[in-house]
């Protein structure tokens, strides 16, 4: 990684990726009888990842069933509105992080080029 900020950004993007996989799995199983929506506490996992020493890889989050969702007659509790909202949140998080990284790389490129245009 380029610096400690990039290390933290890598950890953030790893969590965003893990969340995306869970949401996609929930959506894919929306019609699977008995399927229980899985998720993890993004903010708590991010806090833990950012507290880990820079020379270690934090553990990937463990998914758990989401409590409090309406269970359909077939035992499935996937709420597509909730999942769509999480997809949107995740897209915003990803765009924010990649824009920040792009800016950081642009600054690095400018410094290598001597700051000129």
C-alpha positions as CSV (number, residue, x, y, z in Angstrom):
1,X,0.0,0.0,0.0
2,X,1.0,3.6,-0.5
3,X,0.6,4.8,3.1
4,X,-1.4,4.2,6.3
5,X,-4.4,5.9,4.7
6,X,-4.3,3.5,1.8
7,X,-4.2,0.6,4.2
8,X,-7.3,1.9,5.9
9,X,-9.0,2.4,2.6
10,X,-8.2,-1.1,1.6
11,X,-9.8,-2.4,4.7
12,X,-12.9,-0.2,4.1
13,X,-13.2,-1.5,0.6
14,X,-12.8,-5.1,1.8
15,X,-15.8,-4.6,4.1
16,X,-17.8,-2.9,1.3
17,X,-17.1,-5.9,-0.9
18,X,-18.1,-8.4,1.8
19,X,-21.4,-6.5,2.4
20,X,-22.0,-6.5,-1.4
21,X,-21.6,-10.3,-1.5
22,X,-24.1,-10.8,1.4
23,X,-26.7,-8.5,-0.1
24,X,-26.4,-10.2,-3.4
25,X,-26.8,-13.6,-1.7
26,X,-29.8,-12.3,0.1
27,X,-31.4,-11.1,-3.1
28,X,-30.5,-14.3,-4.9
29,X,-32.3,-16.3,-2.2
30,X,-35.4,-14.1,-1.9
31,X,-37.6,-17.0,-3.1
32,X,-35.7,-19.8,-1.3
33,X,-38.0,-21.3,1.3
34,X,-36.6,-21.1,4.8
35,X,-33.8,-18.7,3.9
36,X,-32.8,-16.2,6.6
37,X,-31.4,-12.9,5.6
38,X,-27.7,-12.6,6.6
39,X,-25.8,-9.4,7.4
40,X,-23.1,-7.9,9.7
41,X,-22.8,-4.7,11.6
42,X,-20.8,-2.6,9.1
43,X,-19.9,0.2,11.5
44,X,-18.7,-2.2,14.2
45,X,-16.7,-4.2,11.8
46,X,-15.2,-1.0,10.3
47,X,-14.2,0.2,13.7
48,X,-12.5,-3.1,14.5
49,X,-10.7,-3.2,11.1
50,X,-9.4,0.4,11.6
51,X,-8.1,-0.5,15.0
52,X,-6.1,-3.5,13.8
53,X,-2.3,-2.9,13.5
54,X,-1.2,-1.8,10.0
55,X,0.9,-4.9,9.5
56,X,-2.0,-7.4,10.1
57,X,-5.0,-8.3,8.1
58,X,-8.2,-7.9,10.1
59,X,-10.6,-10.9,10.2
60,X,-13.4,-10.9,7.7
61,X,-16.8,-10.2,9.2
62,X,-19.0,-13.0,10.3
63,X,-22.5,-12.9,8.9
64,X,-25.4,-13.6,11.1
65,X,-29.2,-13.8,10.6
66,X,-30.9,-10.5,10.7
67,X,-33.5,-10.3,13.5
68,X,-36.8,-8.4,13.3
69,X,-37.7,-9.0,9.6
70,X,-41.1,-10.2,8.6
71,X,-41.1,-13.9,8.0
72,X,-43.2,-15.1,5.0
73,X,-45.3,-18.3,5.0
74,X,-42.4,-20.3,3.5
75,X,-40.1,-19.2,6.3
76,X,-38.1,-16.8,4.2
77,X,-37.5,-13.3,5.6
78,X,-35.7,-11.5,2.7
79,X,-37.0,-7.9,2.4
80,X,-36.2,-6.8,-1.1
81,X,-36.7,-3.1,-0.2
82,X,-34.2,-3.4,2.6
83,X,-31.7,-5.1,0.3
84,X,-32.2,-2.5,-2.4
85,X,-31.4,0.2,0.2
86,X,-28.3,-1.6,1.3
87,X,-27.2,-1.9,-2.4
88,X,-27.6,1.9,-2.7
89,X,-25.7,2.5,0.5
90,X,-22.9,0.2,-0.6
91,X,-22.7,1.9,-4.0
92,X,-22.3,5.3,-2.3
93,X,-19.6,3.9,0.0
94,X,-17.7,2.3,-2.9
95,X,-17.9,5.5,-5.0
96,X,-16.7,7.7,-2.1
97,X,-13.7,5.4,-1.4
98,X,-12.7,5.0,-5.1
99,X,-13.0,8.8,-5.6
100,X,-10.7,9.4,-2.6
101,X,-8.2,6.8,-3.9
102,X,-8.3,8.3,-7.4
103,X,-7.6,11.7,-5.8
104,X,-4.7,10.3,-3.7
105,X,-3.2,8.7,-6.8
106,X,-3.5,11.9,-8.8
107,X,-1.7,13.8,-6.0
108,X,1.0,11.1,-6.0
109,X,1.4,11.4,-9.8
110,X,1.6,15.1,-9.6
111,X,4.3,14.9,-6.9
112,X,6.3,12.5,-9.1
113,X,6.0,14.8,-12.1
114,X,7.3,17.7,-10.0
115,X,4.0,19.4,-9.3
116,X,3.8,20.8,-12.8
117,X,1.1,20.4,-15.4
